[in-house]
Amino acid sequence: MLGFGLLKLLEVAYDARLQHEISSHRRATITSVSGFILEILSIGLFGFFGLLAQLYGTLTAFGWIGGGVTIVGLLYIGKKFRDK
């Protein structure tokens, strides 16, 4: 649960940063492409979860995926605090 909450936090922070950096006349296109890429990555993550679940069981798959997302989220948050 914590891992997926951190994943959503990362997504919101990335979108906000992207919106801030883009000039207004390109914002819609870049945001749409970014959303599309995020969806493709999500499908890949779901496929990887399914593969792990078949090979090692659902609980192990949740542990690996959730743990990985949690680690990435915590690293991102730590980087944000160091940059300030």
C-alpha positions in Angstrom: 0.0 0.0 0.0 2.8 2.4 0.9 4.6 1.6 -2.4 1.6 2.4 -4.5 1.0 5.6 -2.6 4.5 6.6 -3.2 4.1 5.8 -6.9 1.1 8.1 -7.1 3.1 10.8 -5.3 5.9 10.4 -7.8 3.5 10.7 -10.7 1.9 13.9 -9.3 5.4 15.4 -8.6 6.6 14.5 -12.1 3.5 16.0 -13.7 3.8 19.2 -11.7 7.5 19.6 -12.6 6.8 18.8 -16.3 4.0 21.4 -16.4 6.3 24.0 -14.8 9.1 23.4 -17.3 7.1 23.4 -20.6 6.1 26.5 -22.5 2.3 26.9 -22.8 1.9 26.2 -26.5 3.5 22.7 -26.2 2.1 21.8 -22.9 -0.9 19.7 -24.0 1.1 17.7 -26.5 4.0 16.9 -24.2 1.6 16.1 -21.3 -0.4 13.7 -23.6 2.8 11.9 -24.8 4.0 11.7 -21.2 0.7 10.2 -20.1 0.8 7.7 -23.0 4.3 6.6 -22.0 3.2 6.2 -18.4 0.4 4.0 -19.5 2.7 1.8 -21.6 5.1 1.5 -18.6 2.1 0.6 -16.4 1.1 -2.2 -18.7 4.7 -3.5 -18.7 4.7 -3.4 -14.9 1.4 -5.3 -14.8 2.8 -7.9 -17.2 6.0 -8.2 -15.1 3.8 -8.7 -12.0 1.8 -11.4 -13.7 5.0 -13.2 -14.7 6.4 -13.0 -11.2 3.0 -14.2 -9.8 3.0 -17.2 -12.1 6.6 -18.1 -11.3 6.8 -17.4 -7.5 3.3 -16.7 -6.3 1.2 -13.6 -5.8 2.5 -12.6 -2.4 6.1 -12.7 -3.6 5.1 -10.7 -6.7 3.5 -8.0 -4.5 6.5 -7.9 -2.3 9.0 -7.4 -5.2 6.9 -4.9 -7.1 5.7 -3.0 -4.0 9.2 -3.1 -2.5 10.8 -1.8 -5.7 8.2 1.0 -6.0 8.7 1.9 -2.4 12.5 2.1 -2.8 12.3 4.3 -5.9 9.8 6.6 -4.2 11.9 7.0 -1.1 15.0 7.7 -3.2 13.1 10.4 -5.0 11.8 12.0 -1.9 15.3 11.9 -0.4 16.7 13.6 -3.5 14.0 16.3 -3.3 14.9 17.1 0.4 18.7 17.2 -0.4 18.1 19.6 -3.4 16.4 22.2 -1.1 
